[in-house]
Amino acid sequence: MGLSDVSLARQVDIALEKLEGELKGLTAGTIVLQIREDTIGKFGIRHLPMDCEEDSSIHSGGMTEAHVRLLRRMAVDALKRKRGWTYGEILYDFGLKRGKVYVSVQFESNYNMANLMFRFTPKRRDHREIAGE
């Protein structure tokens, strides 16, 4: 069984499971998944490794294993909103505030105009063919 035989939801769960060690301890960031033919190619996390709160005494220490499990569940649930595209990116912006995980999802679909034009535009006949020459 190849990766293309695994549902996108399961692939998202696997990718976030792989990132769990990196996610633990973070308070905010963006998870990036690059999608090609409904298959995750590259994935990773973007974050600034600094706490920007004024009062560092209320720093939570970042996400725990339970927070990461919740984030994984929310990421998979968000896929229900993905419609009709197979190439693009999915961005999960996450943040931990007062012990709660907040997630915002952005879907980016990508299409290749050259493929569309080649596939749907009939070849233009040569001018001489039309004139019967």
N, CA, C and O atoms as a printed pandas DataFrame, in Angstrom:
     atom_number atom_name residue_name chain_id  residue_number  x_coord  y_coord  z_coord
0              1         N          MET        A               1    0.855   -1.180    0.000
1              2        CA          MET        A               1    0.000    0.000    0.000
2              3         C          MET        A               1    0.895    1.235    0.000
3              4         O          MET        A               1    1.781    1.370    0.844
4              5         N          GLY        A               2    0.657    2.133   -0.953
5              6        CA          GLY        A               2    1.432    3.367   -1.053
6              7         C          GLY        A               2    0.763    4.499   -0.304
7              8         O          GLY        A               2   -0.366    4.377    0.170
8              9         N          LEU        A               3    1.486    5.607   -0.209
9             10        CA          LEU        A               3    0.964    6.781    0.496
10            11         C          LEU        A               3   -0.304    7.306   -0.161
11            12         O          LEU        A               3   -1.182    7.827    0.526
12            13         N          SER        A               4   -0.415    7.177   -1.486
13            14        CA          SER        A               4   -1.607    7.667   -2.179
14            15         C          SER        A               4   -2.847    6.836   -1.838
15            16         O          SER        A               4   -3.971    7.271   -2.091
16            17         N          ASP        A               5   -2.651    5.645   -1.266
17            18        CA          ASP        A               5   -3.776    4.811   -0.850
18            19         C          ASP        A               5   -4.294    5.171    0.542
19            20         O          ASP        A               5   -5.331    4.666    0.970
20            21         N          VAL        A               6   -3.576    6.040    1.244
21            22        CA          VAL        A               6   -3.953    6.457    2.596
22            23         C          VAL        A               6   -4.748    7.757    2.493
23            24         O          VAL        A               6   -4.348    8.667    1.767
24            25         N          SER        A               7   -5.856    7.855    3.203
25            26        CA          SER        A               7   -6.683    9.066    3.137
26            27         C          SER        A               7   -5.885   10.290    3.595
27            28         O          SER        A               7   -4.955   10.182    4.395
28            29         N          LEU        A               8   -6.272   11.454    3.069
29            30        CA          LEU        A               8   -5.596   12.695    3.455
30            31         C          LEU        A               8   -5.736   12.934    4.958
31            32         O          LEU        A               8   -4.801   13.411    5.602
32            33         N          ALA        A               9   -6.894   12.605    5.514
33            34        CA          ALA        A               9   -7.093   12.779    6.962
34            35         C          ALA        A               9   -6.080   11.954    7.753
35            36         O          ALA        A               9   -5.508   12.436    8.731
36            37         N          ARG        A              10   -5.863   10.731    7.333
37            38        CA          ARG        A              10   -4.886    9.876    8.035
38            39         C          ARG        A              10   -3.468   10.410    7.851
39            40         O          ARG        A              10   -2.659   10.362    8.778
40            41         N          GLN        A              11   -3.161   10.925    6.638
41            42        CA          GLN        A              11   -1.839   11.503    6.396
42            43         C          GLN        A              11   -1.598   12.715    7.296
43            44         O          GLN        A              11   -0.500   12.882    7.828
44            45         N          VAL        A              12   -2.627   13.571    7.473
45            46        CA          VAL        A              12   -2.506   14.739    8.358
46            47         C          VAL        A              12   -2.232   14.270    9.778
47            48         O          VAL        A              12   -1.366   14.817   10.461
48            49         N          ASP        A              13   -2.961   13.268   10.218
49            50        CA          ASP        A              13   -2.763   12.741   11.570
50            51         C          ASP        A              13   -1.332   12.203   11.741
51            52         O          ASP        A              13   -0.692   12.443   12.765
52            53         N          ILE        A              14   -0.846   11.483   10.743
53            54        CA          ILE        A              14    0.510   10.927   10.807
54            55         C          ILE        A              14    1.555   12.047   10.833
55            56         O          ILE        A              14    2.513   11.987   11.604
56            57         N          ALA        A              15    1.368   13.069    9.985
57            58        CA          ALA        A              15    2.322   14.182    9.931
58            59         C          ALA        A              15    2.383   14.908   11.276
59            60         O          ALA        A              15    3.467   15.214   11.772
60            61         N          LEU        A              16    1.210   15.181   11.865
61            62        CA          LEU        A              16    1.206   15.874   13.149
62            63         C          LEU        A              16    1.749   14.989   14.270
63            64         O          LEU        A              16    2.354   15.487   15.220
64            65         N          GLU        A              17    1.535   13.693   14.160
65            66        CA          GLU        A              17    2.121   12.778   15.129
66            67         C          GLU        A              17    3.654   12.840   15.040
67            68         O          GLU        A              17    4.340   12.827   16.062
68            69         N          LYS        A              18    4.175   12.908   13.827
69            70        CA          LYS        A              18    5.628   13.001   13.617
70            71         C          LYS        A              18    6.186   14.309   14.187
71            72         O          LYS        A              18    7.321   14.352   14.660
72            73         N          LEU        A              19    5.377   15.377   14.138
73            74        CA          LEU        A              19    5.809   16.690   14.633
74            75         C          LEU        A              19    5.602   16.869   16.137
75            76         O          LEU        A              19    5.960   17.910   16.687
76            77         N          GLU        A              20    5.034   15.876   16.802
77            78        CA          GLU        A              20    4.667   16.019   18.213
78            79         C          GLU        A              20    5.826   16.498   19.082
79            80         O          GLU        A              20    5.645   17.401   19.900
80            81         N          GLY        A              21    6.992   15.920   18.925
81            82        CA          GLY        A              21    8.141   16.329   19.738
82            83         C          GLY        A              21    8.499   17.789   19.541
83            84         O          GLY        A              21    8.917   18.463   20.483
84            85         N          GLU        A              22    8.338   18.278   18.325
85            86        CA          GLU        A              22    8.639   19.675   18.025
86            87         C          GLU        A              22    7.525   20.603   18.523
87            88         O          GLU        A              22    7.789   21.738   18.919
88            89         N          LEU        A              23    6.283   20.114   18.501
89            90        CA          LEU        A              23    5.146   20.930   18.931
90            91         C          LEU        A              23    5.105   21.123   20.450
91            92         O          LEU        A              23    4.702   22.179   20.938
92            93         N          LYS        A              24    5.524   20.096   21.188
93            94        CA          LYS        A              24    5.518   20.195   22.648
94            95         C          LYS        A              24    6.420   21.351   23.067
95            96         O          LYS        A              24    7.559   21.463   22.614
96            97         N          GLY        A              25    5.903   22.187   23.918
97            98        CA          GLY        A              25    6.670   23.323   24.412
98            99         C          GLY        A              25    6.448   24.604   23.634
99           100         O          GLY        A              25    6.792   25.681   24.121
100          101         N          LEU        A              26    5.878   24.518   22.426
101          102        CA          LEU        A              26    5.594   25.735   21.662
102          103         C          LEU        A              26    4.321   26.398   22.186
103          104         O          LEU        A              26    3.408   25.730   22.670
104          105         N          THR        A              27    4.282   27.719   22.079
105          106        CA          THR        A              27    3.065   28.441   22.462
106          107         C          THR        A              27    2.302   28.931   21.237
107          108         O          THR        A              27    1.124   29.271   21.336
108          109         N          ALA        A              28    2.968   28.968   20.080
109          110        CA          ALA        A              28    2.312   29.409   18.855
110          111         C          ALA        A              28    3.171   29.025   17.658
111          112         O          ALA        A              28    4.374   28.799   17.782
112          113         N          GLY        A              29    2.525   28.955   16.494
113          114        CA          GLY        A              29    3.253   28.650   15.274
114          115         C          GLY        A              29    2.301   28.345   14.142
115          116         O          GLY        A              29    1.087   28.505   14.266
116          117         N          THR        A              30    2.873   27.901   13.036
117          118        CA          THR        A              30    2.098   27.530   11.860
118          119         C          THR        A              30    2.603   26.194   11.355
119          120         O          THR        A              30    3.799   26.023   11.116
120          121         N          ILE        A              31    1.698   25.253   11.194
121          122        CA          ILE        A              31    2.025   23.963   10.601
122          123         C          ILE        A              31    1.718   24.080    9.116
123          124         O          ILE        A              31    0.628   24.506    8.734
124          125         N          VAL        A              32    2.679   23.701    8.276
125          126        CA          VAL        A              32    2.539   23.819    6.827
126          127         C          VAL        A              32    2.549   22.422    6.218
127          128         O          VAL        A              32    3.459   21.628    6.462
128          129         N          LEU        A              33    1.512   22.134    5.415
129          130        CA          LEU        A              33    1.436   20.863    4.697
130          131         C          LEU        A              33    1.341   21.171    3.211
131          132         O          LEU        A              33    0.431   21.884    2.789
132          133         N          GLN        A              34    2.255   20.654    2.415
133          134        CA          GLN        A              34    2.184   20.837    0.974
134          135         C          GLN        A              34    1.538   19.603    0.364
135          136         O          GLN        A              34    1.975   18.475    0.593
136          137         N          ILE        A              35    0.485   19.839   -0.421
137          138        CA          ILE        A              35   -0.344   18.769   -0.960
138          139         C          ILE        A              35   -0.156   18.671   -2.473
139          140         O          ILE        A              35   -0.176   19.680   -3.178
140          141         N          ARG        A              36    0.027   17.450   -2.958
141          142        CA          ARG        A              36    0.108   17.190   -4.401
142          143         C          ARG        A              36   -0.639   15.886   -4.655
143          144         O          ARG        A              36   -0.295   14.843   -4.099
144          145         N          GLU        A              37   -1.658   15.956   -5.498
145          146        CA          GLU        A              37   -2.512   14.801   -5.800
146          147         C          GLU        A              37   -3.087   14.198   -4.513
147          148         O          GLU        A              37   -3.078   12.981   -4.331
148          149         N          ASP        A              38   -3.582   15.056   -3.634
149          150        CA          ASP        A              38   -4.159   14.655   -2.342
150          151         C          ASP        A              38   -3.199   13.827   -1.483
151          152         O          ASP        A              38   -3.625   12.996   -0.682
152          153         N          THR        A              39   -1.912   14.066   -1.660
153          154        CA          THR        A              39   -0.887   13.387   -0.882
154          155         C          THR        A              39    0.034   14.446   -0.281
155          156         O          THR        A              39    0.454   15.374   -0.973
156          157         N          ILE        A              40    0.342   14.306    0.995
157          158        CA          ILE        A              40    1.256   15.252    1.640
158          159         C          ILE        A              40    2.666   14.966    1.154
159          160         O          ILE        A              40    3.162   13.842    1.236
160          161         N          GLY        A              41    3.293   16.018    0.646
161          162        CA          GLY        A              41    4.694   15.913    0.240
162          163         C          GLY        A              41    5.566   16.356    1.390
163          164         O          GLY        A              41    6.063   15.538    2.163
164          165         N          LYS        A              42    5.749   17.666    1.497
165          166        CA          LYS        A              42    6.557   18.222    2.586
166          167         C          LYS        A              42    5.635   18.754    3.685
167          168         O          LYS        A              42    4.506   19.170    3.423
168          169         N          PHE        A              43    6.137   18.731    4.905
169          170        CA          PHE        A              43    5.396   19.311    6.029
170          171         C          PHE        A              43    6.396   19.789    7.061
171          172         O          PHE        A              43    7.528   19.310    7.128
172          173         N          GLY        A              44    5.951   20.745    7.864
173          174        CA          GLY        A              44    6.823   21.270    8.903
174          175         C          GLY        A              44    6.142   22.351    9.709
175          176         O          GLY        A              44    4.940   22.580    9.577
176          177         N          ILE        A              45    6.928   23.017   10.552
177          178        CA          ILE        A              45    6.401   24.049   11.448
178          179         C          ILE        A              45    7.186   25.335   11.237
179          180         O          ILE        A              45    8.409   25.318   11.101
180          181         N          ARG        A              46    6.465   26.446   11.212
181          182        CA          ARG        A              46    7.083   27.775   11.228
182          183         C          ARG        A              46    6.756   28.386   12.584
183          184         O          ARG        A              46    5.600   28.393   13.007
184          185         N          HIS        A              47    7.770   28.891   13.254
185          186        CA          HIS        A              47    7.501   29.567   14.524
186          187         C          HIS        A              47    8.675   30.454   14.889
187          188         O          HIS        A              47    9.797   30.265   14.420
188          189         N          LEU        A              48    8.386   31.415   15.728
189          190        CA          LEU        A              48    9.428   32.259   16.304
190          191         C          LEU        A              48    9.710   31.721   17.692
191          192         O          LEU        A              48    8.804   31.667   18.524
192          193         N          PRO        A              49   10.934   31.326   17.959
193          194        CA          PRO        A              49   11.236   30.692   19.246
194          195         C          PRO        A              49   11.412   31.688   20.389
195          196         O          PRO        A              49   12.403   31.641   21.118
196          197         N          MET        A              50   10.435   32.593   20.536
197          198        CA          MET        A              50   10.514   33.544   21.642
198          199         C          MET        A              50    9.111   33.823   22.159
199          200         O          MET        A              50    8.136   33.782   21.408
200          201         N          ASP        A              51    9.030   34.101   23.419
201          202        CA          ASP        A              51    7.755   34.429   24.051
202          203         C          ASP        A              51    7.630   35.941   24.057
203          204         O          ASP        A              51    8.490   36.636   24.598
204          205         N          CYS        A              52    6.568   36.452   23.462
205          206        CA          CYS        A              52    6.407   37.899   23.315
206          207         C          CYS        A              52    5.507   38.517   24.379
207          208         O          CYS        A              52    5.141   39.689   24.281
208          209         N          GLU        A              53    5.153   37.742   25.386
209          210        CA          GLU        A              53    4.308   38.288   26.442
210          211         C          GLU        A              53    5.113   39.239   27.318
211          212         O          GLU        A              53    6.303   39.030   27.557
212          213         N          GLU        A              54    4.446   40.284   27.791
213          214        CA          GLU        A              54    5.115   41.247   28.668
214          215         C          GLU        A              54    5.427   40.627   30.025
215          216         O          GLU        A              54    6.502   40.844   30.584
216          217         N          ASP        A              55    4.490   39.863   30.542
217          218        CA          ASP        A              55    4.662   39.259   31.859
218          219         C          ASP        A              55    5.097   37.806   31.681
219          220         O          ASP        A              55    4.253   36.926   31.513
220          221         N          SER        A              56    6.388   37.549   31.716
221          222        CA          SER        A              56    6.887   36.199   31.486
222          223         C          SER        A              56    6.560   35.254   32.646
223          224         O          SER        A              56    6.754   34.045   32.515
224          225         N          SER        A              57    6.074   35.766   33.763
225          226        CA          SER        A              57    5.732   34.897   34.888
226          227         C          SER        A              57    4.487   34.076   34.594
227          228         O          SER        A              57    4.251   33.064   35.254
228          229         N          ILE        A              58    3.668   34.496   33.598
229          230        CA          ILE        A              58    2.469   33.726   33.271
230          231         C          ILE        A              58    2.717   32.791   32.087
231          232         O          ILE        A              58    1.780   32.194   31.557
232          233         N          HIS        A              59    3.986   32.663   31.673
233          234        CA          HIS        A              59    4.333   31.760   30.565
234          235         C          HIS        A              59    3.913   30.340   30.928
235          236         O          HIS        A              59    4.229   29.847   32.011
236          237         N          SER        A              60    3.204   29.691   30.020
237          238        CA          SER        A              60    2.611   28.387   30.310
238          239         C          SER        A              60    3.572   27.223   30.145
239          240         O          SER        A              60    3.268   26.120   30.598
240          241         N          GLY        A              61    4.722   27.431   29.512
241          242        CA          GLY        A              61    5.617   26.313   29.265
242          243         C          GLY        A              61    5.332   25.627   27.949
243          244         O          GLY        A              61    6.029   24.681   27.581
244          245         N          GLY        A              62    4.331   26.080   27.240
245          246        CA          GLY        A              62    4.027   25.527   25.923
246          247         C          GLY        A              62    3.045   24.376   25.959
247          248         O          GLY        A              62    2.501   24.012   27.001
248          249         N          MET        A              63    2.841   23.819   24.777
249          250        CA          MET        A              63    1.843   22.755   24.634
250          251         C          MET        A              63    2.325   21.458   25.268
251          252         O          MET        A              63    3.511   21.128   25.253
252          253         N          THR        A              64    1.369   20.745   25.818
253          254        CA          THR        A              64    1.619   19.434   26.404
254          255         C          THR        A              64    1.199   18.357   25.405
255          256         O          THR        A              64    0.715   18.665   24.316
256          257         N          GLU        A              65    1.387   17.114   25.778
257          258        CA          GLU        A              65    0.957   16.003   24.927
258          259         C          GLU        A              65   -0.555   16.059   24.686
259          260         O          GLU        A              65   -1.014   15.787   23.577
260          261         N          ALA        A              66   -1.327   16.408   25.713
261          262        CA          ALA        A              66   -2.794   16.512   25.560
262          263         C          ALA        A              66   -3.165   17.634   24.587
263          264         O          ALA        A              66   -4.091   17.485   23.790
264          265         N          HIS        A              67   -2.443   18.756   24.654
265          266        CA          HIS        A              67   -2.702   19.855   23.717
266          267         C          HIS        A              67   -2.421   19.423   22.279
267          268         O          HIS        A              67   -3.178   19.752   21.366
268          269         N          VAL        A              68   -1.335   18.689   22.086
269          270        CA          VAL        A              68   -0.957   18.234   20.749
270          271         C          VAL        A              68   -2.008   17.264   20.206
271          272         O          VAL        A              68   -2.361   17.332   19.028
272          273         N          ARG        A              69   -2.505   16.372   21.047
273          274        CA          ARG        A              69   -3.575   15.444   20.611
274          275         C          ARG        A              69   -4.811   16.221   20.179
275          276         O          ARG        A              69   -5.434   15.887   19.171
276          277         N          LEU        A              70   -5.170   17.257   20.937
277          278        CA          LEU        A              70   -6.318   18.098   20.584
278          279         C          LEU        A              70   -6.071   18.814   19.258
279          280         O          LEU        A              70   -6.963   18.883   18.412
280          281         N          LEU        A              71   -4.879   19.340   19.080
281          282        CA          LEU        A              71   -4.514   20.007   17.831
282          283         C          LEU        A              71   -4.629   19.047   16.656
283          284         O          LEU        A              71   -5.141   19.421   15.601
284          285         N          ARG        A              72   -4.164   17.823   16.822
285          286        CA          ARG        A              72   -4.269   16.813   15.753
286          287         C          ARG        A              72   -5.717   16.552   15.401
287          288         O          ARG        A              72   -6.063   16.472   14.222
288          289         N          ARG        A              73   -6.569   16.419   16.403
289          290        CA          ARG        A              73   -7.994   16.159   16.156
290          291         C          ARG        A              73   -8.641   17.333   15.424
291          292         O          ARG        A              73   -9.419   17.130   14.492
292          293         N          MET        A              74   -8.325   18.554   15.840
293          294        CA          MET        A              74   -8.892   19.739   15.177
294          295         C          MET        A              74   -8.397   19.853   13.742
295          296         O          MET        A              74   -9.152   20.256   12.857
296          297         N          ALA        A              75   -7.133   19.502   13.501
297          298        CA          ALA        A              75   -6.566   19.571   12.149
298          299         C          ALA        A              75   -7.278   18.590   11.212
299          300         O          ALA        A              75   -7.599   18.935   10.075
300          301         N          VAL        A              76   -7.518   17.391   11.686
301          302        CA          VAL        A              76   -8.216   16.384   10.874
302          303         C          VAL        A              76   -9.669   16.807   10.644
303          304         O          VAL        A              76  -10.182   16.681    9.532
304          305         N          ASP        A              77  -10.332   17.305   11.686
305          306        CA          ASP        A              77  -11.725   17.759   11.551
306          307         C          ASP        A              77  -11.859   18.898   10.538
307          308         O          ASP        A              77  -12.862   18.985    9.831
308          309         N          ALA        A              78  -10.860   19.762   10.468
309          310        CA          ALA        A              78  -10.900   20.909    9.548
310          311         C          ALA        A              78  -10.914   20.467    8.088
311          312         O          ALA        A              78  -11.366   21.220    7.225
312          313         N          LEU        A              79  -10.430   19.263    7.795
313          314        CA          LEU        A              79  -10.393   18.777    6.411
314          315         C          LEU        A              79  -11.792   18.626    5.809
315          316         O          LEU        A              79  -11.939   18.540    4.590
316          317         N          LYS        A              80  -12.807   18.595    6.659
317          318        CA          LYS        A              80  -14.186   18.501    6.151
318          319         C          LYS        A              80  -14.548   19.714    5.311
319          320         O          LYS        A              80  -15.495   19.663    4.526
320          321         N          ARG        A              81  -13.809   20.802    5.467
321          322        CA          ARG        A              81  -14.075   22.035    4.717
322          323         C          ARG        A              81  -13.297   22.108    3.399
323          324         O          ARG        A              81  -13.518   23.021    2.604
324          325         N          LYS        A              82  -12.406   21.174    3.166
325          326        CA          LYS        A              82  -11.629   21.145    1.914
326          327         C          LYS        A              82  -12.523   20.561    0.815
327          328         O          LYS        A              82  -13.100   19.485    0.978
328          329         N          ARG        A              83  -12.629   21.275   -0.291
329          330        CA          ARG        A              83  -13.516   20.839   -1.363
330          331         C          ARG        A              83  -12.844   20.916   -2.734
331          332         O          ARG        A              83  -12.321   21.965   -3.109
332          333         N          GLY        A              84  -12.856   19.830   -3.470
333          334        CA          GLY        A              84  -12.606   19.819   -4.892
334          335         C          GLY        A              84  -11.219   20.168   -5.407
335          336         O          GLY        A              84  -11.080   20.418   -6.605
336          337         N          TRP        A              85  -10.207   20.199   -4.594
337          338        CA          TRP        A              85   -8.865   20.465   -5.128
338          339         C          TRP        A              85   -7.904   19.429   -4.574
339          340         O          TRP        A              85   -8.106   18.890   -3.486
340          341         N          THR        A              86   -6.855   19.159   -5.343
341          342        CA          THR        A              86   -5.914   18.113   -4.961
342          343         C          THR        A              86   -4.479   18.617   -4.826
343          344         O          THR        A              86   -3.612   17.894   -4.335
344          345         N          TYR        A              87   -4.221   19.863   -5.263
345          346        CA          TYR        A              87   -2.889   20.450   -5.177
346          347         C          TYR        A              87   -2.966   21.742   -4.379
347          348         O          TYR        A              87   -3.898   22.524   -4.569
348          349         N          GLY        A              88   -2.009   21.985   -3.492
349          350        CA          GLY        A              88   -1.980   23.236   -2.753
350          351         C          GLY        A              88   -1.293   23.097   -1.409
351          352         O          GLY        A              88   -0.420   22.250   -1.223
352          353         N          GLU        A              89   -1.704   23.946   -0.471
353          354        CA          GLU        A              89   -1.145   23.933    0.877
354          355         C          GLU        A              89   -2.257   24.051    1.902
355          356         O          GLU        A              89   -3.314   24.627    1.644
356          357         N          ILE        A              90   -1.994   23.501    3.051
357          358        CA          ILE        A              90   -2.867   23.680    4.212
358          359         C          ILE        A              90   -1.991   24.271    5.310
359          360         O          ILE        A              90   -0.925   23.742    5.626
360          361         N          LEU        A              91   -2.460   25.375    5.887
361          362        CA          LEU        A              91   -1.731   26.031    6.977
362          363         C          LEU        A              91   -2.604   25.999    8.225
363          364         O          LEU        A              91   -3.757   26.430    8.202
364          365         N          TYR        A              92   -2.049   25.492    9.295
365          366        CA          TYR        A              92   -2.728   25.492   10.588
366          367         C          TYR        A              92   -1.988   26.474   11.486
367          368         O          TYR        A              92   -0.890   26.173   11.955
368          369         N          ASP        A              93   -2.575   27.646   11.733
369          370        CA          ASP        A              93   -2.011   28.595   12.691
370          371         C          ASP        A              93   -2.544   28.204   14.060
371          372         O          ASP        A              93   -3.756   28.105   14.250
372          373         N          PHE        A              94   -1.661   27.985   15.000
373          374        CA          PHE        A              94   -2.112   27.572   16.324
374          375         C          PHE        A              94   -1.493   28.462   17.390
375          376         O          PHE        A              94   -0.426   29.047   17.202
376          377         N          GLY        A              95   -2.186   28.547   18.501
377          378        CA          GLY        A              95   -1.703   29.308   19.635
378          379         C          GLY        A              95   -2.248   28.725   20.920
379          380         O          GLY        A              95   -3.341   28.159   20.951
380          381         N          LEU        A              96   -1.477   28.870   21.968
381          382        CA          LEU        A              96   -1.879   28.400   23.291
382          383         C          LEU        A              96   -2.049   29.624   24.173
383          384         O          LEU        A              96   -1.092   30.356   24.426
384          385         N          LYS        A              97   -3.271   29.842   24.638
385          386        CA          LYS        A              97   -3.557   30.972   25.531
386          387         C          LYS        A              97   -4.337   30.469   26.728
387          388         O          LYS        A              97   -5.385   29.837   26.602
388          389         N          ARG        A              98   -3.794   30.770   27.885
389          390        CA          ARG        A              98   -4.429   30.384   29.154
390          391         C          ARG        A              98   -4.838   28.911   29.174
391          392         O          ARG        A              98   -5.912   28.553   29.656
392          393         N          GLY        A              99   -3.962   28.075   28.641
393          394        CA          GLY        A              99   -4.185   26.637   28.677
394          395         C          GLY        A              99   -5.087   26.082   27.596
395          396         O          GLY        A              99   -5.334   24.877   27.571
396          397         N          LYS        A             100   -5.591   26.923   26.697
397          398        CA          LYS        A             100   -6.472   26.457   25.622
398          399         C          LYS        A             100   -5.762   26.583   24.278
399          400         O          LYS        A             100   -5.034   27.544   24.026
400          401         N          VAL        A             101   -5.990   25.588   23.421
401          402        CA          VAL        A             101   -5.413   25.585   22.080
402          403         C          VAL        A             101   -6.402   26.239   21.121
403          404         O          VAL        A             101   -7.578   25.876   21.081
404          405         N          TYR        A             102   -5.912   27.203   20.352
405          406        CA          TYR        A             102   -6.715   27.867   19.326
406          407         C          TYR        A             102   -6.072   27.567   17.975
407          408         O          TYR        A             102   -4.851   27.636   17.829
408          409         N          VAL        A             103   -6.909   27.233   16.983
409          410        CA          VAL        A             103   -6.403   26.888   15.655
410          411         C          VAL        A             103   -7.206   27.632   14.592
411          412         O          VAL        A             103   -8.434   27.700   14.647
412          413         N          SER        A             104   -6.486   28.181   13.636
413          414        CA          SER        A             104   -7.096   28.793   12.463
414          415         C          SER        A             104   -6.518   28.064   11.258
415          416         O          SER        A             104   -5.311   27.831   11.188
416          417         N          VAL        A             105   -7.378   27.703   10.311
417          418        CA          VAL        A             105   -6.943   26.910    9.163
418          419         C          VAL        A             105   -7.063   27.725    7.891
419          420         O          VAL        A             105   -8.039   28.448    7.690
420          421         N          GLN        A             106   -6.061   27.600    7.037
421          422        CA          GLN        A             106   -6.097   28.266    5.735
422          423         C          GLN        A             106   -5.801   27.217    4.672
423          424         O          GLN        A             106   -4.775   26.538    4.719
424          425         N          PHE        A             107   -6.723   27.094    3.702
425          426        CA          PHE        A             107   -6.523   26.194    2.570
426          427         C          PHE        A             107   -6.097   27.026    1.372
427          428         O          PHE        A             107   -6.672   28.080    1.104
428          429         N          GLU        A             108   -5.101   26.556    0.662
429          430        CA          GLU        A             108   -4.662   27.229   -0.568
430          431         C          GLU        A             108   -4.684   26.199   -1.682
431          432         O          GLU        A             108   -3.925   25.230   -1.649
432          433         N          SER        A             109   -5.553   26.402   -2.673
433          434        CA          SER        A             109   -5.598   25.487   -3.807
434          435         C          SER        A             109   -4.705   26.027   -4.914
435          436         O          SER        A             109   -4.620   27.237   -5.120
436          437         N          ASN        A             110   -4.041   25.125   -5.624
437          438        CA          ASN        A             110   -3.168   25.507   -6.733
438          439         C          ASN        A             110   -3.608   24.784   -7.993
439          440         O          ASN        A             110   -3.910   23.591   -7.965
440          441         N          TYR        A             111   -3.643   25.516   -9.095
441          442        CA          TYR        A             111   -3.966   24.947  -10.399
442          443         C          TYR        A             111   -2.905   25.401  -11.383
443          444         O          TYR        A             111   -2.290   26.449  -11.187
444          445         N          ASN        A             112   -2.682   24.635  -12.435
445          446        CA          ASN        A             112   -1.701   24.967  -13.448
446          447         C          ASN        A             112   -2.448   25.328  -14.725
447          448         O          ASN        A             112   -3.043   24.459  -15.362
448          449         N          MET        A             113   -2.422   26.599  -15.102
449          450        CA          MET        A             113   -3.155   27.075  -16.268
450          451         C          MET        A             113   -2.673   26.413  -17.553
451          452         O          MET        A             113   -3.471   26.147  -18.452
452          453         N          ALA        A             114   -1.385   26.147  -17.646
453          454        CA          ALA        A             114   -0.860   25.503  -18.851
454          455         C          ALA        A             114   -1.514   24.137  -19.064
455          456         O          ALA        A             114   -1.830   23.770  -20.196
456          457         N          ASN        A             115   -1.715   23.392  -17.993
457          458        CA          ASN        A             115   -2.388   22.090  -18.116
458          459         C          ASN        A             115   -3.834   22.256  -18.558
459          460         O          ASN        A             115   -4.327   21.472  -19.369
460          461         N          LEU        A             116   -4.511   23.257  -18.039
461          462        CA          LEU        A             116   -5.909   23.479  -18.410
462          463         C          LEU        A             116   -6.033   23.887  -19.871
463          464         O          LEU        A             116   -6.905   23.391  -20.584
464          465         N          MET        A             117   -5.180   24.776  -20.311
465          466        CA          MET        A             117   -5.245   25.256  -21.686
466          467         C          MET        A             117   -4.912   24.131  -22.666
467          468         O          MET        A             117   -5.546   24.011  -23.715
468          469         N          PHE        A             118   -3.940   23.327  -22.335
469          470        CA          PHE        A             118   -3.544   22.232  -23.205
470          471         C          PHE        A             118   -4.665   21.206  -23.311
471          472         O          PHE        A             118   -4.920   20.681  -24.395
472          473         N          ARG        A             119   -5.320   20.921  -22.229
473          474        CA          ARG        A             119   -6.322   19.874  -22.180
474          475         C          ARG        A             119   -7.640   20.297  -22.820
475          476         O          ARG        A             119   -8.276   19.481  -23.488
476          477         N          PHE        A             120   -8.075   21.551  -22.638
477          478        CA          PHE        A             120   -9.417   21.943  -23.038
478          479         C          PHE        A             120   -9.495   22.776  -24.314
479          480         O          PHE        A             120  -10.593   22.971  -24.835
480          481         N          THR        A             121   -8.409   23.259  -24.821
481          482        CA          THR        A             121   -8.442   24.077  -26.018
482          483         C          THR        A             121   -8.104   23.207  -27.222
483          484         O          THR        A             121   -7.001   22.665  -27.304
484          485         N          PRO        A             122   -9.046   23.069  -28.159
485          486        CA          PRO        A             122   -8.735   22.265  -29.341
486          487         C          PRO        A             122   -7.646   22.935  -30.156
487          488         O          PRO        A             122   -7.521   24.159  -30.170
488          489         N          LYS        A             123   -6.867   22.115  -30.830
489          490        CA          LYS        A             123   -5.805   22.665  -31.665
490          491         C          LYS        A             123   -6.415   23.485  -32.785
491          492         O          LYS        A             123   -7.428   23.104  -33.371
492          493         N          ARG        A             124   -5.805   24.582  -33.067
493          494        CA          ARG        A             124   -6.258   25.435  -34.156
494          495         C          ARG        A             124   -5.766   24.868  -35.465
495          496         O          ARG        A             124   -4.579   24.587  -35.629
496          497         N          ARG        A             125   -6.662   24.708  -36.372
497          498        CA          ARG        A             125   -6.239   24.191  -37.667
498          499         C          ARG        A             125   -5.495   25.270  -38.429
499          500         O          ARG        A             125   -5.755   26.466  -38.295
500          501         N          ASP        A             126   -4.590   24.810  -39.206
501          502        CA          ASP        A             126   -3.825   25.720  -40.046
502          503         C          ASP        A             126   -4.752   26.411  -41.025
503          504         O          ASP        A             126   -5.703   25.796  -41.506
504          505         N          HIS        A             127   -4.504   27.655  -41.328
505          506        CA          HIS        A             127   -5.332   28.460  -42.219
506          507         C          HIS        A             127   -5.508   27.797  -43.582
507          508         O          HIS        A             127   -6.585   27.875  -44.173
508          509         N          ARG        A             128   -4.464   27.149  -44.082
509          510        CA          ARG        A             128   -4.538   26.523  -45.400
510          511         C          ARG        A             128   -5.449   25.302  -45.384
511          512         O          ARG        A             128   -6.105   25.008  -46.383
512          513         N          GLU        A             129   -5.498   24.571  -44.234
513          514        CA          GLU        A             129   -6.395   23.415  -44.136
514          515         C          GLU        A             129   -7.842   23.820  -44.263
515          516         O          GLU        A             129   -8.637   23.130  -44.902
516          517         N          ILE        A             130   -8.187   24.950  -43.650
517          518        CA          ILE        A             130   -9.561   25.439  -43.654
518          519         C          ILE        A             130   -9.966   25.835  -45.080
519          520         O          ILE        A             130  -11.098   25.589  -45.495
520          521         N          ALA        A             131   -9.064   26.433  -45.807
521          522        CA          ALA        A             131   -9.363   26.889  -47.174
522          523         C          ALA        A             131   -9.414   25.726  -48.161
523          524         O          ALA        A             131   -9.772   25.918  -49.322
524          525         N          GLY        A             132   -9.059   24.520  -47.712
525          526        CA          GLY        A             132   -9.127   23.354  -48.577
526          527         C          GLY        A             132   -7.905   23.161  -49.445
527          528         O          GLY        A             132   -7.952   22.400  -50.412
528          529         N          GLU        A             133   -6.840   23.812  -49.136
529          530        CA          GLU        A             133   -5.622   23.673  -49.942
530          531         C          GLU        A             133   -4.795   22.499  -49.521
531          532         O          GLU        A             133   -3.740   22.246  -50.101
